[in-house]
Structures are given as structure tokens and as C-alpha cells.
């Protein structure tokens, strides 16, 4: 559930940016991805919570990509929109891989 909540907060946050000396700095995208990765790392010692977080985070981001019944989309077709989608799935996959590699072998 935490993964879903962080993803819901990340969608509007990733659009935030500032211009510094004419260079657009997408700090909202960096903050969204860093928050998701940090939450996943914080859950590492809590059993399967990391896997649940990673799946909730990734599935919500992918589901929002499908769009609504009226043809509306949540993501804007630009670098930040695609950055959230690609970076979000990468963060989810990395957290899931870290969870699977930390499980004891039998």
C-alpha cells in the first residue's frame, strides 16, 4: 500500500522544475525517484515489505500509463513524463532484485 501512496504523490511532484541560469532542473522528478528508492531501502529489513512496495509502486505507474476512458492520460509526453515512467519501473525492478538477492538460499 505504501508503494501506491508514494506513486500517487510522485505523479504531480515529478512535474516540478526550476530554471537555473537558463537550464531546467527537474528537481521534482529526482525527488520522486529518490523518495521511492529511499522508502524501499527503509523497508529492506521488514520481510516481503520491499517486494510489496516495489510491486505497488511499479504497477500503479504502469496502470496510469494506460489512460482513462475518455482518452485522458496522466503523463505528459515529454522527458519528465517518460523519465518518471522509465525511472519508476527501474527503481521498482532494482528494489525487487535487491529483495530477491537478500533472501537466504536453501
Residue, then its C-alpha position, 0 to 999 in steps of 0.5 A: x500500500x505504501x508503494x501506491x501512496x508514494x506513486x500517487x504523490x510522485x505523479x504531480x511532484x515529478x512535474x516540478x522544475x526550476x530554471x537555473x541560469x537558463x537550464x531546467x532542473x527537474x528537481x521534482x522528478x529526482x525527488x520522486x525517484x529518490x523518495x521511492x528508492x529511499x522508502x524501499x531501502x527503509x523497508x529492506x529489513x521488514x520481510x516481503x515489505x520491499x517486494x510489496x512496495x516495489x510491486x505497488x509502486x511499479x504497477x500503479x505507474x504502469x496502470x496510469x500509463x494506460x489512460x482513462x476512458x475518455x482518452x485522458x492520460x496522466x503523463x505528459x509526453x515529454x522527458x519528465x513524463x517518460x523519465x518518471x515512467x522509465x525511472x519508476x519501473x527501474x527503481x521498482x525492478x532494482x528494489x525487487x532484485x535487491x529483495x530477491x538477492x537478500x533472501x537466504x538460499x536453501 
